[in-house]
Amino acid sequence: MVAFALCDVLLVGLLIYEYTKGKNYYTYLVSLFICSIFHYAFPWVPGSAIWQGFAKGVVDWLF
């Protein structure tokens, strides 16, 4: 979890730096949004019923 937070802090820092320089910061904003979704969903999604059902369906389909 520390690595996830460090990555997000780095992206926020880059976003602020580009914003203050008046440059295009949208790439960092999109990256932060995508990474935040995956970073903060990581601890909860694998144990959820939706994910378990999806994983069971994939395993049944493969085997």
LINGI-V731175 format. One record per run of one state. SS is the DSSP state (~ for helix, > for strand, _ for the rest). FROM is the first residue (numbers start at 1). TO is the last residue. If there is no record, write none. Layout:
SS,FROM,TO / SS,FROM,TO
//
This chain:
_,1,1 / ~,2,21 / _,22,25 / ~,26,45 / _,46,48 / ~,49,62 / _,63,63
//
